[in-house]
């Protein structure tokens, strides 16, 4: 059995994830935050800009 555990983010990194979710595709996210969010699979870079992935949305809702 696999247990899903959320990957830890600092409060600042989590705030960056929220910012990607609620603002336009041209956010000013600190580069280290963006790198970590992409590496963890929470954010993807598309032709239209940054978007939160399904895993990112799950991470956001798990924190509520």
Secondary structure as GFF3:
##gff-version 3
##sequence-region A 1 64
A	DSSP	alpha_helix	11	22	.	.	.	ID=ss1
A	DSSP	alpha_helix	31	39	.	.	.	ID=ss2
A	DSSP	beta_strand	43	46	.	.	.	ID=ss3
A	DSSP	beta_strand	49	52	.	.	.	ID=ss4
A	DSSP	alpha_helix	54	62	.	.	.	ID=ss5
###
